[in-house]
């Protein structure tokens, strides 16, 4: 979906450029809709939030 390595993906998450994972049924997963919204520009990235520190 994002054409990057898992390491690159985790780095973007740790830097706040992508949303964090959520535990679902005992497994850590990312919400595809959240990722798609960021990629399409329909929502701001977490790092773009004025309150994000």
Backbone as a chain_set.jsonl record, in Angstrom:
{"seq": "XXXXXXXXXXXXXXXXXXXXXXXXXXXXXXXXXXXXXXXXXXXXXXXXXXXXX", "coords": {"N": [[0.81, -1.196, 0.0], [1.929, 1.279, 0.782], [4.39, 1.183, -0.367], [6.998, 0.829, 0.879], [9.6, -0.163, 3.151], [9.085, -2.191, 6.103], [10.544, -1.172, 8.211], [10.923, 1.521, 7.438], [8.266, 2.352, 7.501], [7.641, 2.006, 10.267], [9.389, 3.926, 11.262], [8.252, 6.311, 10.291], [5.872, 6.246, 11.735], [6.891, 6.427, 14.35], [7.927, 8.984, 14.253], [5.665, 10.462, 14.08], [4.461, 10.989, 11.679], [2.707, 9.197, 10.636], [-0.275, 7.581, 11.854], [-0.449, 6.014, 15.128], [-0.364, 2.457, 15.899], [-3.133, 0.307, 16.811], [-4.395, -1.784, 19.391], [-6.077, -4.671, 18.469], [-8.112, -7.221, 19.131], [-6.047, -8.499, 20.581], [-3.887, -8.211, 18.928], [-1.593, -6.028, 17.303], [-2.534, -3.499, 15.139], [-2.897, -1.367, 12.221], [-5.171, 1.155, 11.271], [-6.575, 0.995, 8.22], [-8.232, 2.827, 6.932], [-7.546, 5.222, 8.229], [-4.895, 5.532, 7.385], [-5.293, 5.711, 4.604], [-6.786, 8.085, 4.504], [-4.903, 9.984, 5.305], [-3.018, 9.693, 3.251], [-4.534, 10.519, 1.047], [-4.959, 13.11, 1.622], [-7.202, 13.877, 2.913], [-7.319, 14.116, 5.626], [-5.378, 15.529, 8.304], [-1.931, 14.791, 8.931], [-0.701, 13.235, 11.928], [1.557, 14.694, 12.846], [1.095, 17.214, 11.858], [-0.762, 18.381, 13.434], [-1.568, 21.079, 15.51], [-1.424, 20.83, 18.263], [0.195, 18.705, 18.653], [3.003, 17.275, 20.138]], "CA": [[0.0, 0.0, 0.0], [2.755, 2.475, 0.889], [5.622, 0.96, -1.113], [8.173, 1.095, 1.704], [9.922, -1.266, 4.041], [8.467, -2.14, 7.431], [11.378, -0.277, 9.014], [10.582, 2.895, 7.047], [6.914, 2.585, 8.009], [7.739, 2.19, 11.718], [10.065, 5.2, 11.497], [7.257, 7.364, 10.079], [4.957, 6.18, 12.874], [7.582, 6.939, 15.538], [8.106, 10.427, 14.086], [4.361, 11.102, 14.1], [3.967, 11.252, 10.325], [1.601, 8.259, 10.445], [-0.924, 7.311, 13.139], [0.03, 4.821, 15.835], [-1.148, 1.227, 15.807], [-4.127, 0.093, 17.852], [-4.597, -3.209, 19.676], [-7.363, -5.217, 18.038], [-8.153, -8.655, 19.376], [-4.762, -8.988, 21.059], [-2.871, -7.988, 17.897], [-1.396, -4.621, 16.979], [-2.893, -3.249, 13.738], [-3.13, 0.014, 11.802], [-6.46, 1.36, 10.613], [-6.341, 1.299, 6.811], [-8.965, 4.05, 6.601], [-6.747, 6.358, 8.709], [-3.744, 5.67, 6.487], [-5.796, 6.202, 3.316], [-7.193, 9.482, 4.665], [-3.676, 10.784, 5.316], [-2.43, 9.64, 1.911], [-5.363, 11.266, 0.103], [-5.02, 14.504, 2.045], [-8.512, 14.13, 3.514], [-7.092, 14.43, 7.031], [-4.01, 15.937, 8.595], [-1.056, 13.827, 9.57], [-0.561, 13.571, 13.349], [2.599, 15.697, 13.072], [0.593, 18.513, 11.417], [-1.67, 18.889, 14.449], [-0.933, 22.145, 16.262], [-1.22, 20.401, 19.638], [1.109, 17.554, 18.664], [4.34, 17.594, 20.626]], "C": [[0.856, 1.265, 0.0], [4.089, 2.343, 0.17], [6.857, 1.395, -0.331], [8.424, -0.112, 2.587], [9.195, -1.102, 5.369], [9.238, -1.184, 8.335], [11.07, 1.19, 8.71], [9.201, 3.279, 7.579], [6.952, 2.858, 9.504], [8.417, 3.506, 12.061], [9.084, 6.363, 11.32], [6.241, 7.405, 11.222], [5.635, 6.788, 14.104], [7.817, 8.441, 15.463], [6.787, 11.186, 14.066], [3.801, 11.429, 12.732], [2.808, 10.336, 9.965], [1.003, 7.95, 11.811], [-0.358, 6.06, 13.802], [-0.892, 3.628, 15.621], [-2.128, 1.163, 16.969], [-4.244, -1.4, 18.112], [-6.004, -3.641, 19.285], [-7.307, -6.73, 18.227], [-6.813, -9.238, 19.801], [-3.625, -8.826, 20.066], [-2.787, -6.494, 17.625], [-1.637, -4.425, 15.48], [-3.019, -1.752, 13.482], [-4.467, 0.064, 11.085], [-6.194, 1.811, 9.173], [-7.036, 2.597, 6.422], [-8.196, 5.291, 7.063], [-5.551, 6.604, 7.788], [-4.188, 6.227, 5.132], [-6.189, 7.672, 3.391], [-5.978, 10.402, 4.671], [-3.073, 10.835, 3.918], [-3.22, 10.474, 0.902], [-5.427, 12.748, 0.44], [-6.343, 14.872, 2.69], [-8.411, 14.478, 4.997], [-5.634, 14.817, 7.222], [-3.226, 14.769, 9.166], [-0.953, 14.2, 11.041], [0.47, 14.672, 13.601], [2.153, 17.097, 12.654], [-0.328, 19.152, 12.439], [-0.934, 19.928, 15.299], [-0.628, 21.731, 17.693], [-0.257, 19.248, 19.755], [2.473, 17.99, 19.154], [5.194, 16.373, 20.611]], "O": [[0.542, 2.222, -0.707], [4.848, 3.31, 0.108], [7.654, 2.209, -0.798], [7.56, -0.974, 2.744], [8.746, -0.009, 5.714], [8.639, -0.468, 9.137], [10.969, 2.007, 9.626], [8.998, 4.398, 8.05], [6.363, 3.834, 9.969], [8.058, 4.141, 13.053], [9.089, 7.299, 12.118], [5.803, 8.482, 11.627], [5.021, 7.578, 14.822], [7.899, 9.105, 16.496], [6.781, 12.417, 14.037], [2.763, 12.084, 12.633], [2.012, 10.66, 9.084], [1.697, 8.044, 12.824], [0.147, 5.161, 13.129], [-2.045, 3.776, 15.215], [-1.979, 1.862, 17.971], [-4.2, -2.199, 17.177], [-6.993, -3.049, 19.717], [-6.541, -7.423, 17.556], [-6.479, -10.359, 19.418], [-2.505, -9.261, 20.337], [-3.787, -5.781, 17.708], [-1.022, -5.099, 14.654], [-3.223, -0.968, 14.409], [-4.844, -0.872, 10.38], [-5.648, 2.891, 8.948], [-6.481, 3.387, 5.658], [-8.192, 6.306, 6.366], [-5.238, 7.747, 7.456], [-3.534, 7.11, 4.578], [-5.953, 8.425, 2.446], [-6.025, 11.489, 4.096], [-2.663, 11.899, 3.453], [-2.633, 11.072, -0.001], [-5.896, 13.552, -0.365], [-6.589, 16.042, 2.984], [-9.331, 15.074, 5.556], [-4.771, 14.479, 6.411], [-3.786, 13.876, 9.802], [-1.102, 15.374, 11.381], [0.271, 15.503, 14.487], [2.776, 18.078, 13.059], [-0.647, 20.336, 12.33], [0.184, 19.686, 15.753], [0.331, 22.229, 18.284], [0.079, 18.846, 20.869], [3.039, 18.961, 18.652], [6.364, 16.434, 20.989]]}, "num_chains": 1, "name": "protein.A"}
